[in-house]
Amino acid sequence: MIIPKKQKRYCNFCRKHTEHIVEEAKRKPRRQNTKSQKRFLRKLAGYGSFPKENPKGREKPTKKLDLRYKCTVCNKKHSIGEGFRVKKFEIKAKEAKEESKAKEESNVVK
């Protein structure tokens, strides 16, 4: 999946359609102070390994991908949706050569 680096989208903060820069959200580590994480760590404490065996070959083939959109007017970031699964992902900027070719082709047609 190839996505353009700059997209025109609705900004929740400006309340209008503006140019946005697309970037991939970084993965952050789990919080250690949540109740469930403390319970899990307490269960792990007495064992030499994981409490239950992980089923082999049951992992998802892809990780979830989350995109952030940064508004060029107000510089605020927001995301849309809860992410999606995709094997190949690439953010591509439009090159000047492609833009000039498109302009030349439109001039020839006219």
C-alpha positions as CSV (number, residue, x, y, z in Angstrom):
1,M,0.0,0.0,0.0
2,I,1.4,3.4,-1.0
3,I,0.1,6.5,0.5
4,P,1.1,10.1,-0.5
5,K,3.1,12.1,2.1
6,K,0.7,15.1,1.9
7,Q,-3.1,14.8,1.8
8,K,-5.9,17.3,2.0
9,R,-8.0,16.3,5.0
10,Y,-10.4,17.7,7.5
11,C,-8.8,19.2,10.6
12,N,-10.8,18.9,13.9
13,F,-9.0,21.8,15.4
14,C,-9.1,24.3,12.4
15,R,-12.6,23.0,11.5
16,K,-11.8,23.1,7.8
17,H,-10.0,21.1,5.1
18,T,-6.3,21.7,5.1
19,E,-3.1,20.1,3.9
20,H,-1.9,17.3,6.3
21,I,1.4,15.5,6.5
22,V,1.1,11.7,7.0
23,E,3.3,9.8,9.4
24,E,3.4,6.4,11.0
25,A,2.7,6.3,14.8
26,K,5.5,4.9,16.9
27,R,5.0,1.8,19.0
28,K,5.2,2.5,22.7
29,P,5.9,0.0,25.5
30,R,3.1,-1.2,27.8
31,R,2.4,0.7,31.0
32,Q,3.8,-1.0,34.0
33,N,1.4,0.5,36.5
34,T,-2.0,-0.8,35.2
35,K,-3.8,-3.3,37.4
36,S,-3.8,-6.0,34.8
37,Q,-0.1,-5.6,34.0
38,K,0.8,-5.8,37.7
39,R,-1.4,-9.0,38.0
40,F,0.5,-10.5,35.0
41,L,3.9,-9.7,36.4
42,R,3.0,-11.1,39.8
43,K,1.9,-14.3,38.1
44,L,5.2,-14.4,36.2
45,A,7.3,-13.9,39.3
46,G,7.5,-17.5,40.5
47,Y,8.0,-19.2,37.2
48,G,11.1,-19.7,35.0
49,S,9.0,-19.2,31.9
50,F,5.7,-18.0,30.7
51,P,2.7,-19.2,32.7
52,K,1.0,-20.7,29.7
53,E,2.5,-22.1,26.5
54,N,2.1,-19.8,23.6
55,P,0.5,-21.7,20.7
56,K,3.0,-22.0,17.9
57,G,2.2,-20.5,14.5
58,R,-0.8,-18.6,15.8
59,E,0.6,-15.1,15.5
60,K,-1.1,-12.6,13.2
61,P,0.7,-12.3,9.8
62,T,0.7,-8.5,10.1
63,K,0.9,-5.9,12.9
64,K,-1.6,-3.2,13.1
65,L,-0.6,0.1,11.6
66,D,-1.7,3.5,12.9
67,L,-1.4,6.7,11.0
68,R,-1.0,10.3,12.4
69,Y,-2.1,13.3,10.4
70,K,-0.3,16.6,11.1
71,C,-2.1,19.8,10.1
72,T,0.3,22.2,8.3
73,V,-1.8,25.2,9.5
74,C,-2.1,24.6,13.3
75,N,0.6,21.8,13.6
76,K,-1.7,19.6,15.6
77,K,-1.7,15.8,15.1
78,H,-4.7,13.5,15.0
79,S,-5.5,10.0,14.0
80,I,-8.5,8.6,12.2
81,G,-9.8,5.2,13.2
82,E,-8.1,2.5,15.2
83,G,-5.5,1.4,12.7
84,F,-5.5,-1.3,10.0
85,R,-3.6,-4.4,9.0
86,V,-1.4,-4.3,5.9
87,K,1.7,-6.3,4.9
88,K,3.6,-3.7,2.9
89,F,3.3,0.0,3.6
90,E,5.1,3.0,2.2
91,I,4.6,6.8,2.5
92,K,5.7,8.4,-0.8
93,A,6.3,12.1,-1.6
94,K,5.3,13.2,-5.1
95,E,8.4,13.8,-7.1
96,A,8.9,16.9,-9.2
97,K,9.5,14.7,-12.3
98,E,6.1,13.1,-12.0
99,E,4.3,16.4,-11.5
100,S,6.1,18.0,-14.6
101,K,5.2,14.9,-16.7
102,A,1.5,15.3,-15.7
103,K,1.6,19.0,-16.6
104,E,3.2,18.2,-20.0
105,E,0.6,15.5,-20.8
106,S,-2.3,17.9,-19.9
107,N,-0.7,20.6,-22.2
108,V,-0.5,18.1,-25.1
109,V,-4.1,17.1,-24.7
110,K,-5.3,20.7,-24.8
